[in-house]
Amino acid sequence: MKNLLRSSLAAATLSLALTASSYAADTEAGAIDIGQLMPSAKGQFVEINLSSAMLKFAARIAARQEPETAELIRGLKSIRVNVVGMDDSNRAATVEKIESVRRKLEAEGWTKMVTVREKEGGDNVDIHVKQRGEEAIDGLVVTVIDRKGEAVFVNIVGNINADQIAKIADKFDIEPLKKLHMKIEAKHHEEKGV
């Protein structure tokens, strides 16, 4: 009985270690952990975390009516969206958190694809990608500090090709990604001389 208990405990420990290491490998590919964002005293606070299992479930639901969307969702591992209203109670900490994420992305070799800095009180947007070769992206991070007094953080992890960015933007209504797709298209036309 003691040996059976020890064997079971050893198997459970090994299983947990393998699960933890595979989770760590998944998070390295295109996921960024920003920790917790502090809600303001009165402002908006939205947090959406869609895991791989949830996305696969959504893909199965969408498969019959929207097979193209289902295929797109099937290639994703996770989506995280945070929208935080800012006021005097959380503005400094939230802006520092967003700036810290941007520094971390650059230090880890992510490519900054889009930077928008509008004049005083305007939007402040960065879009970074973790590229895999010329055709695919493992992760995409959008950080926004906007004039409405909100901070936005979006992290999409999975196998994403350039054509899918617009589809993701439309499906999940992510405005900065819509702008990114327009910039990619403009650059593509410029390179082809169109």
N, C-alpha and C positions, 0 to 999 in steps of 0.2 A: 504494500500500500504506500509506504514511504517513497519507494522508487517511482511509482506511478505519479505521485504528487510532485516529486522533483522533476520528472520528465515533462509533466504538464506545465509546470511553472517555467521550465527552460524553454519549452515550445512557445508559450505565451510571450516570454521575454524576447525571444528571437523574432517572433511575428511583429511585436510592437516596434522593435528596432528596425526591421525591414520597412514597415509602414512609415516610420518617422523619417528614414533615409530617403524613401521614394517621395515623401511629401516635401522634404528639403530640396530634392532635385527638381520637383515641379516649381517650387517657389523661386529657384534660381533662374529659370529660363526667361521669364518676363514679368514676374510679380514683384511688386514693391510694397513693403509693409510700412505704412506711415503711422502706425499706432492709432491712438484715439484723437479725434479732433474735438475741441471744446465747443459746445453750443453757446450761443450768446444768451443773454438774459431774456430777450424778447424775440429774437430772430428765428428764422427758419433753420431746421436741422433735418437733413435727409441722409440716410445711410442705406445703401443697397449692396448686398453681397450675394452674388450668384455663383455657386460652386459648380464644379464639373458635372456632378450628379443632377443638379437643378437644370443646367443648360441642356444636358442630354434628355431630361424629361420634357423640357420645352421643345426640343427638336422633334421628339416623337409626336407631340401634340400638333406641331406645325406641319409635319411631314405630308399629311393628306391634302391640306389646302394650300400650303406654301412650301413646296419641296425645295426651292432655291434658298429660302430663309432657313429651312431645317438643315440643309447642308452647311450653310454658313455657321449656324449655331453649334453644330456637331464638332466643328474644328476648334471651338473655343474651350479653354480650361476654366476660366473664371472672369467675372466682370465685377468690379467694385466701383461704386459711384458714391461720392460724398458731396453734399451741398450744405454749406454752413453760413448762416447769416452772421454778419459781424457787427459788433457795436463796441463801445469802450471796454466792456468786460472781457472780450476775447480777441479783439483785433490784432494786438501785438503778437500774441502767442500763435494765432492762426497764420498770420503773414510769415512769421519765423518758421513755422512748420512747413509751409509751402516752399519757402526759399531753401530750407534744409533738404527737402525732397529733391529739389532741382540740383543742388550741389552733389547730392548722393548719386543721382542719375549720371551726371557728367563724370564723376569720379569712377563709376563702374563701367564707363565706356558706352553709354547710351548715346545715340545720335540725336541732337536737337534739330528737328525738322522745321519748326515754326516758332518764331518769337514775335510777339506783338506788344509794343509798348506805346500806348496812347498818351497824349499830354495829360497834365494834372487831372486826377480824378477819373481818367479813362481806363480802359481794360488793360490788363497785364496777363498775357497768355504765353505759355510755353507748351510745345508738344514734342515729346521725346519718343524714340522708338529703339527697341532692342532688335537689331537686324540680324537675319540669318541668310547670308548670301544676297543675291541681287533681287530675288523675287519674293521673299517672304520675311515676315516680321514675327518674332516670338512674343513681343510685348509692346504695348503702346500706353503712354502715360500723358494725360492732359491735366495741366494745372492752370487754374484761372483765379485771378483776384480781380473782380469786376467792379465797375462804378456803382452798381446797385448796392454795394456793401455785402457781397457774397464771395465766398471762396469755394472753388469747385475742384475736386480731385477725381479723375477717372483713370482706372487701370484695367486694360483689357489684355488678357493673357491667352495665348493659343497660337495656332497656325493661321496667320492673317496675311493674305496677299493684297497688293495695292488696290486691286479692283473691289475687294471686299470692304474697304474702309468706308466708301459711300453707303454701302448697304447697311453696315453696322450703324453708321450715323443716322440714317433714316429710320431703321428699325427701332433703335433705342433713343432717338431724338436727342443726339449729342451734337449741339451746335458747333463747338470748336472742331469736331471731326468733319463736319460738312465743309467748313472753311479749309481744312487740311486737304480734303479731296480736291477742292477747286484749285488749290495751289499746286498739287501734284499734277493735275490735268494740264494746267497752264505751263508748268515746267516741261512736261512731256511734249506738248505742242511746240514749245520753244525749241527743244532739242531736235525735233523733226523738221523745224523750219516752216511750220504751218501757221 
